[in-house]
Amino acid sequence: MKVCIIGCGAIGSLFGAHLAKLDDVEVWAYDPNAAHVDAINKNGLRLTGLADIVAPVQARTDAAQIPDCDFGIIAAKTLHTRAAMEATARIFRNGAVCSVQNGVGNEEIIAEYVPRVILGTTFPAGHITAPGVVNQDTGGKTWIGPFAPKPAPMVEVERLADAMNRSGMTCVPMADARGALWTKLIFNSASNAMGALTRLPHGIACEQVWPVMFALAQEGIAVAKALGVTLDGDPVALLEYGKKVAYRHKPSMLQDVLAERATEVDALNGGIARIGKEVGVPTPLNDAMAVMIKGLEHSWTLKD
């Protein structure tokens, strides 16, 4: 089996390093970060923290140098989804691409470029500590299933899930993974937004701004209910659980803010707000989070 990781940042690296441990899986990676790619090719892809792995991954900044693959796992930031797929679509002309990205709207873009799509969501998290080195901060499950408008068959979903499970990650193949995706989306809309605005790690944010986090989650739950999506878990309980296991973890949006990078707010709080309008559910707090975080992004462009 050939697998290409599209966007070999923190999350993509977790999947790539684990899968590369398997004798029957050949892992490639596409990422525009030349220093990261060069380090992976020279020293292997290294995981630290909860994992201790150095795995052989063939990384490239030029997707034209990557052979056709059976599967893609796209972990690029949501704002880079289209560019990533434009660069790599050729690799998957006979394959299926699985999104493990945050938020909503990614699978629709992926489906414009490849024949079969797998919807997915994942809870493991980490951060790059040096080129070619990623610290795994937290563990958790991954859920994957066919993306209904352009689905990969369940046999393909189960084949990819089997490889993930044999690699040491926990993956649940599902006929309908929307409930898992929305559970993570709602969790992220509260944790990421408040982390970004307060600059507090997850657990400390839970202590300091819990009423707002709780209210954000309730808006997302109402939107999911209006869509007819049965959540896979309780997002509020996950926020509370995260306080225990990821007390000092900086959510990805907070990492972006600290680095003054564009965030994924349009696919998180903005996504909930957009769909809320479509189904007639008010989402004033998610609207506010999206507007304020976009304003924060704009502040970085101002000159004294």
C-alpha positions as CSV (number, residue, x, y, z in Angstrom):
1,M,0.0,0.0,0.0
2,K,1.3,3.5,-0.9
3,V,0.0,6.4,1.3
4,C,0.8,10.1,0.7
5,I,0.5,12.5,3.6
6,I,-0.6,15.9,2.2
7,G,0.6,18.5,4.6
8,C,3.2,16.9,6.8
9,G,2.9,19.4,9.7
10,A,2.2,18.2,13.2
11,I,-0.9,16.1,12.6
12,G,0.2,14.8,9.2
13,S,3.5,13.7,10.8
14,L,1.7,11.7,13.5
15,F,0.0,9.7,10.8
16,G,3.0,9.5,8.5
17,A,5.4,8.3,11.2
18,H,3.1,5.7,12.6
19,L,2.1,4.2,9.2
20,A,5.8,4.2,8.1
21,K,6.5,1.6,10.8
22,L,4.5,-1.0,8.8
23,D,6.4,-3.2,6.4
24,D,3.5,-3.3,4.0
25,V,3.0,0.5,3.8
26,E,5.2,2.9,1.8
27,V,4.7,6.4,3.1
28,W,5.3,9.6,1.0
29,A,4.7,13.1,2.1
30,Y,4.0,16.4,0.4
31,D,4.8,19.7,2.2
32,P,6.0,23.1,1.0
33,N,8.3,23.5,4.1
34,A,11.7,22.7,2.5
35,A,13.6,22.6,5.8
36,H,11.1,20.1,7.3
37,V,11.2,18.0,4.1
38,D,15.0,18.0,4.0
39,A,15.3,17.0,7.6
40,I,12.8,14.1,7.1
41,N,14.7,12.8,4.1
42,K,18.0,13.0,5.9
43,N,17.2,11.8,9.4
44,G,13.7,10.2,9.1
45,L,10.5,11.6,10.6
46,R,10.8,11.7,14.4
47,L,8.0,11.7,17.0
48,T,8.7,12.6,20.6
49,G,6.4,13.1,23.6
50,L,3.6,10.4,23.8
51,A,5.3,8.6,20.9
52,D,9.0,7.7,20.4
53,I,9.4,6.9,16.7
54,V,11.9,7.6,13.9
55,A,10.3,6.4,10.7
56,P,11.4,6.4,7.0
57,V,9.2,8.8,5.1
58,Q,9.9,10.0,1.5
59,A,9.1,13.7,1.7
60,R,8.9,16.1,-1.3
61,T,8.2,19.8,-1.8
62,D,7.4,18.9,-5.5
63,A,4.3,16.7,-5.8
64,A,5.4,15.7,-9.3
65,Q,8.1,13.6,-7.7
66,I,5.6,11.5,-5.8
67,P,4.3,8.3,-7.5
68,D,0.6,7.3,-7.7
69,C,-0.7,6.3,-4.3
70,D,-3.6,4.2,-3.0
71,F,-4.5,6.6,-0.3
72,G,-4.0,10.2,0.6
73,I,-4.3,11.6,4.1
74,I,-4.7,15.3,4.0
75,A,-3.8,17.2,7.2
76,A,-3.1,20.6,5.6
77,K,-4.7,23.7,7.2
78,T,-8.2,24.2,6.0
79,L,-7.3,27.5,4.2
80,H,-4.7,25.5,2.2
81,T,-7.0,22.6,1.1
82,R,-7.6,23.7,-2.4
83,A,-3.9,24.6,-3.1
84,A,-2.8,21.2,-1.7
85,M,-5.3,19.3,-3.8
86,E,-4.4,21.2,-7.0
87,A,-0.8,20.2,-6.4
88,T,-1.4,16.5,-5.5
89,A,-4.6,15.5,-7.4
90,R,-2.6,13.5,-10.0
91,I,-1.2,11.2,-7.3
92,F,-4.7,10.0,-6.5
93,R,-6.2,9.5,-10.0
94,N,-6.9,5.9,-9.0
95,G,-6.9,6.4,-5.2
96,A,-9.0,7.8,-2.3
97,V,-8.2,10.8,-0.1
98,C,-9.1,11.0,3.5
99,S,-9.4,14.3,5.4
100,V,-8.3,14.5,9.0
101,Q,-8.6,18.2,9.0
102,N,-10.4,20.5,11.4
103,G,-13.7,22.0,10.6
104,V,-16.3,21.7,7.8
105,G,-16.0,22.2,4.0
106,N,-12.8,20.4,3.3
107,E,-14.3,17.2,1.8
108,E,-16.4,19.2,-0.6
109,I,-13.2,20.8,-2.0
110,I,-11.3,17.4,-2.1
111,A,-14.2,15.9,-4.0
112,E,-13.6,18.3,-6.9
113,Y,-10.2,16.8,-7.5
114,V,-10.2,13.0,-6.8
115,P,-12.5,10.1,-7.5
116,R,-13.2,8.9,-4.0
117,V,-13.3,10.8,-0.7
118,I,-13.1,9.6,3.0
119,L,-14.5,11.9,5.6
120,G,-12.5,11.9,8.9
121,T,-11.7,13.5,12.1
122,T,-8.9,13.0,14.6
123,F,-8.1,13.9,18.2
124,P,-4.3,13.3,18.5
125,A,-2.4,16.6,18.6
126,G,1.1,17.8,18.5
127,H,3.5,20.6,17.5
128,I,6.7,20.8,15.4
129,T,9.7,21.3,17.7
130,A,12.4,21.3,14.9
131,P,12.6,20.5,11.2
132,G,11.7,16.8,11.0
133,V,10.7,16.5,14.7
134,V,7.2,16.6,16.0
135,N,6.1,16.3,19.7
136,Q,2.9,14.3,20.1
137,D,1.1,16.2,22.9
138,T,-2.1,14.2,23.2
139,G,-3.5,10.9,22.0
140,G,-7.0,9.8,21.0
141,K,-9.1,8.2,18.3
142,T,-9.6,8.8,14.6
143,W,-12.9,8.2,12.9
144,I,-13.3,7.8,9.1
145,G,-16.1,7.0,6.8
146,P,-17.3,7.5,3.2
147,F,-18.0,11.1,2.2
148,A,-21.6,10.6,0.8
149,P,-21.5,12.9,-2.3
150,K,-18.4,11.1,-3.7
151,P,-17.8,8.1,-1.4
152,A,-15.0,5.7,-1.1
153,P,-16.4,2.2,-0.6
154,M,-16.4,0.8,3.0
155,V,-13.8,-1.8,1.9
156,E,-11.4,1.0,1.2
157,V,-12.3,2.8,4.5
158,E,-11.7,-0.4,6.4
159,R,-8.4,-1.1,4.6
160,L,-7.1,2.3,5.6
161,A,-8.4,2.0,9.2
162,D,-6.8,-1.4,9.5
163,A,-3.4,0.1,8.6
164,M,-3.8,2.9,11.1
165,N,-4.8,0.5,13.8
166,R,-1.8,-1.8,13.1
167,S,0.5,1.2,13.2
168,G,-0.4,2.0,16.8
169,M,-3.1,4.6,16.2
170,T,-6.7,4.0,17.0
171,C,-9.1,4.3,14.1
172,V,-12.8,3.6,13.9
173,P,-14.2,2.9,10.4
174,M,-17.9,4.0,10.2
175,A,-20.6,4.0,7.6
176,D,-21.5,7.6,8.7
177,A,-18.7,9.6,10.4
178,R,-20.5,12.9,10.4
179,G,-21.3,12.5,14.1
180,A,-17.7,12.2,15.0
181,L,-16.7,15.1,12.7
182,W,-19.3,17.4,14.3
183,T,-18.4,16.4,17.8
184,K,-14.8,17.4,17.1
185,L,-15.9,20.5,15.3
186,I,-17.9,21.7,18.3
187,F,-15.1,20.9,20.7
188,N,-12.7,22.9,18.5
189,S,-15.0,25.8,18.1
190,A,-14.9,26.3,21.8
191,S,-11.3,25.3,22.7
192,N,-9.5,26.9,19.7
193,A,-11.5,30.2,19.7
194,M,-11.1,30.9,23.4
195,G,-7.4,29.8,23.3
196,A,-6.8,32.1,20.4
197,L,-8.5,35.1,22.0
198,T,-7.2,34.6,25.6
199,R,-3.8,33.0,24.7
200,L,-4.5,30.4,27.3
201,P,-3.8,26.7,27.0
202,H,-6.8,24.4,26.9
203,G,-7.1,23.5,30.6
204,I,-6.4,26.9,31.9
205,A,-9.0,28.4,29.4
206,C,-11.5,25.9,30.8
207,E,-10.9,27.3,34.3
208,Q,-11.0,31.0,33.3
209,V,-13.6,31.3,30.5
210,W,-15.7,28.2,30.9
211,P,-19.1,29.9,30.6
212,V,-18.2,31.2,27.1
213,M,-16.8,27.8,26.0
214,F,-19.9,26.0,27.2
215,A,-22.2,28.5,25.4
216,L,-20.2,28.1,22.2
217,A,-20.6,24.3,22.4
218,Q,-24.3,24.6,22.9
219,E,-24.7,26.6,19.7
220,G,-22.8,24.0,17.8
221,I,-24.9,21.2,19.3
222,A,-28.1,23.0,18.2
223,V,-26.8,23.3,14.7
224,A,-25.9,19.7,14.5
225,K,-29.3,18.7,15.8
226,A,-31.0,20.8,13.1
227,L,-28.9,19.1,10.4
228,G,-30.1,15.7,11.7
229,V,-26.5,14.7,12.7
230,T,-26.3,12.4,15.8
231,L,-23.2,13.4,17.7
232,D,-20.7,10.6,18.4
233,G,-20.1,12.0,21.9
234,D,-20.7,14.9,24.2
235,P,-18.6,17.9,23.2
236,V,-18.9,19.5,26.6
237,A,-17.7,16.3,28.3
238,L,-14.8,16.3,25.9
239,L,-13.9,19.8,26.8
240,E,-13.8,18.8,30.4
241,Y,-11.8,15.7,29.7
242,G,-9.3,17.7,27.7
243,K,-8.8,19.8,30.8
244,K,-7.4,16.7,32.5
245,V,-5.3,15.3,29.7
246,A,-4.3,18.4,27.8
247,Y,-4.1,21.0,30.6
248,R,-1.2,23.0,29.1
249,H,-1.8,22.0,25.4
250,K,-1.9,25.1,23.1
251,P,-4.8,24.5,20.6
252,S,-3.7,24.8,17.0
253,M,-5.4,28.2,16.6
254,L,-3.5,29.5,19.5
255,Q,-0.3,28.3,17.9
256,D,-1.3,30.2,14.8
257,V,-2.0,33.4,16.7
258,L,1.3,33.3,18.5
259,A,3.0,32.9,15.2
260,E,0.8,35.5,13.6
261,R,-0.4,33.0,10.9
262,A,-3.8,32.9,9.3
263,T,-6.2,30.7,11.4
264,E,-8.8,28.1,10.5
265,V,-11.6,30.1,12.1
266,D,-13.6,30.2,8.8
267,A,-13.9,26.4,8.9
268,L,-14.6,26.2,12.7
269,N,-16.7,29.0,14.3
270,G,-17.3,30.5,10.8
271,G,-18.4,27.1,9.5
272,I,-20.9,26.6,12.4
273,A,-22.2,30.2,11.9
274,R,-22.6,29.7,8.2
275,I,-24.5,26.4,8.5
276,G,-26.5,27.8,11.4
277,K,-27.8,30.5,9.1
278,E,-28.7,27.8,6.5
279,V,-30.7,25.7,8.9
280,G,-32.2,28.7,10.8
281,V,-30.3,28.3,14.1
282,P,-28.9,31.5,15.7
283,T,-25.2,31.3,16.5
284,P,-24.4,34.8,17.9
285,L,-21.3,33.7,19.9
286,N,-19.8,31.7,17.0
287,D,-20.4,34.7,14.8
288,A,-18.6,36.9,17.3
289,M,-15.7,34.6,17.6
290,A,-15.3,34.4,13.8
291,V,-15.4,38.2,13.5
292,M,-13.0,38.9,16.4
293,I,-10.4,36.4,15.3
294,K,-10.5,37.7,11.7
295,G,-10.0,41.2,13.2
296,L,-7.1,39.8,15.2
297,E,-5.5,38.5,12.0
298,H,-6.0,41.9,10.4
299,S,-4.2,43.6,13.2
300,W,-0.9,41.8,12.2
301,T,-0.9,43.7,8.9
302,L,-1.0,47.1,10.5
303,K,2.1,49.2,10.7
304,D,3.0,51.5,13.5
